[in-house]
């Protein structure tokens, strides 16, 4: 349980401070999702509840990862880089 709290804190810190590339943002969001999954799994073990919510959240995590990678590939093909600073509304 403590490891999941540490993972949540590190992923929030990474998302807030290291926001230069989109790939870093996507990796930190995926780390946050995996930390939440570990927290939910350990909470389910402690309370001996069902794992339906865990499986639903795992499915959403997989869909989020696939969607993020698809957006990253399309951004790289459109712009040629993955810098966050290049996403000004004036550049479109």
Secondary structure, DSSP 8 states (H G I E B T S, - for coil): -HHHHHHHHHHHHHHHH--SBHHHHHHHHHHHHHHHHHHHHHHHHHHT--SHHHHHHHHHHHHHHHHHHHHHHHHHHHHS--BGGG--TTT-
